[in-house]
Amino acid sequence: MSVIEISGLHKAFGPLQVLRGIDLSVERGDVVCVIGPSGSGKSTLLRCVNLLEQPDSGTILVGGTELTDPDVDIDLARRKLGMVFQGFNLFSHLSVLDNLTIAQRKVLRRSGSEAVETARRNLAKVGLAGKESAVPSQLSGGQQQRAAIARALSMNPEVMLFDEPTSALDPELVGDVLGVMRQLADEGMTMIVVTHEMQFAREVADRVLFMDGGVVVEQGPAEQVIGDPQEERTRTFLARVLNPLK
Amino acid sequence: MALTRRQRRAAFRGAQYLLLVAVLLTLAFTANWGELQRGFFDLDVAAEQFPDILSVALVNTVVYTVVGFAFGAVLGLVLALMRLSSVGPYRWIAAGYVELFRGLPALLVFIAFGFGVPIAFHIRFTTLSTVMLALGLVGAAYIAETLRSGIQAVPRGQVEAARSLGMSQARAMVSIVIPQAFRIVLPSLTNELILLVKDSSLVYLLGLTGAQYELAKFGRDAMNTNPTLTPVVVSGLCYLVITIPLSYLSRWLERRGNAPKKDSALEVQS
């Protein structure tokens, strides 16, 4: 059964058609990487999946729940979806530990001790044990992003959404974050990753989507889309990304 | 012969000091020091003001300011949220309120609440509740605008992160946005508190008993029995005892608030 089932998704910002009919289904345990030039609509697609952007038309089913139905409790539906942002978006007024526990306590109504225990387990998992009392501004970008991943994991989501999680990082910090993501994928987490990291897509993704101009131009196994692209637009994009100096 | 840059700079600084000394000397020689001391700082009269100026007047000024500010902060937060509401009439009411009370002199609001409202509605406020209402209503208009700008200054990503974790809009507002907004506007709120300290002097309009005197009224009253401005000078110094620490607090908060803000510039928003 598909965890996520998107069909006929359209979204425009004013006169700009950002998504022009997207169909996508993601099975449990799938790792799907979405690649494409900036402005292709890949981030908007991801943000539509948890309704941070309201689609103009089309349907989005998450675990069988139709998100675009106005009668659906979106806050309830979002608990199934963990989101990781390009800009980390850790709560700047809270310590790392409170960042991880606040939604557990206020949304899932977990007890304080249970929330702290879950938070500590996830911090250890992303390699941040001992950083509980730090505030976000004391952490490096890579540490902030790993804390943000741990924050999303603490809600026990069924699917993790990553919106260019390494694009705002210094190059030497990218590896730590990708390592955590690879570990999640190995554990069987269902993931949709919007990324420019072609090597990550190639090694970790079960499936790669190439988007351009608001449509999915090409999709398939990573080896095929990145290693042997069939479409001219995909080839042009990959050539530029993989060999920027040519 | 042309002066070097260094010589010109030294000459210019020297001229400025010379001007300052000349002004001070002129003032010192033309002023009647004995008269000044009797008129403004008669030590005997000044001593007479104590301890009442502290135990009654200073305490009352602080109490009036605190109740006014507390009421103003609560009302200001409500107004700020109304201004950001998706319901049109709430926005209009809040905007109208802010324009009205920000535009009126606090003096008129005090007269309205001291005399107009009790007559119109046949209610009698205690002095303290009139002070709370009048100072609070004036303060709320400024506090509302400050809080609104603070709420809007919280990066959108903070709300998106909260919503993506399943928080409702209201929960995100209470747990994430408002605490951050308060941090952002804390220095400005301290400034508004200082303004209210001074506006609390308008309480005299309500007609006070001796035990209710605040600093300004206390000073002016003491002037009636002593033909000297000394009591007003002492009460003025008492105001500074309240406001100068507050402005240092404000500056300290600003410095503290700025430090993490610089760091968060590292956060790149997509």
HADDOCK unambig.tbl for C-alpha pairs under 7 A between the chains (distance, minus, plus):
assign (segid A and resid 75 and name CA) (segid B and resid 166 and name CA) 4.51 0.50 0.50
assign (segid A and resid 75 and name CA) (segid B and resid 167 and name CA) 6.23 0.50 0.50
assign (segid A and resid 75 and name CA) (segid B and resid 168 and name CA) 6.10 0.50 0.50
assign (segid A and resid 76 and name CA) (segid B and resid 166 and name CA) 6.39 0.50 0.50
assign (segid A and resid 78 and name CA) (segid B and resid 164 and name CA) 6.07 0.50 0.50
assign (segid A and resid 78 and name CA) (segid B and resid 165 and name CA) 6.68 0.50 0.50
assign (segid A and resid 78 and name CA) (segid B and resid 166 and name CA) 5.26 0.50 0.50
assign (segid A and resid 79 and name CA) (segid B and resid 165 and name CA) 6.23 0.50 0.50
assign (segid A and resid 79 and name CA) (segid B and resid 166 and name CA) 5.27 0.50 0.50
assign (segid A and resid 82 and name CA) (segid B and resid 164 and name CA) 6.90 0.50 0.50
assign (segid A and resid 82 and name CA) (segid B and resid 165 and name CA) 6.88 0.50 0.50
assign (segid A and resid 83 and name CA) (segid B and resid 164 and name CA) 6.21 0.50 0.50
assign (segid A and resid 86 and name CA) (segid B and resid 270 and name CA) 6.46 0.50 0.50
assign (segid A and resid 87 and name CA) (segid B and resid 267 and name CA) 5.34 0.50 0.50
assign (segid A and resid 87 and name CA) (segid B and resid 268 and name CA) 5.19 0.50 0.50
assign (segid A and resid 87 and name CA) (segid B and resid 269 and name CA) 5.18 0.50 0.50
assign (segid A and resid 87 and name CA) (segid B and resid 270 and name CA) 6.80 0.50 0.50
assign (segid A and resid 89 and name CA) (segid B and resid 157 and name CA) 5.61 0.50 0.50
assign (segid A and resid 89 and name CA) (segid B and resid 158 and name CA) 5.56 0.50 0.50
assign (segid A and resid 89 and name CA) (segid B and resid 161 and name CA) 6.15 0.50 0.50
assign (segid A and resid 91 and name CA) (segid B and resid 158 and name CA) 6.26 0.50 0.50
assign (segid A and resid 93 and name CA) (segid B and resid 180 and name CA) 6.18 0.50 0.50
assign (segid A and resid 103 and name CA) (segid B and resid 165 and name CA) 6.33 0.50 0.50
assign (segid A and resid 103 and name CA) (segid B and resid 167 and name CA) 6.92 0.50 0.50
assign (segid A and resid 107 and name CA) (segid B and resid 166 and name CA) 6.41 0.50 0.50
assign (segid A and resid 107 and name CA) (segid B and resid 167 and name CA) 6.07 0.50 0.50
assign (segid A and resid 137 and name CA) (segid B and resid 260 and name CA) 6.05 0.50 0.50
assign (segid A and resid 137 and name CA) (segid B and resid 263 and name CA) 5.77 0.50 0.50
assign (segid A and resid 137 and name CA) (segid B and resid 264 and name CA) 6.14 0.50 0.50
assign (segid A and resid 152 and name CA) (segid B and resid 165 and name CA) 6.93 0.50 0.50
assign (segid A and resid 168 and name CA) (segid B and resid 268 and name CA) 5.84 0.50 0.50
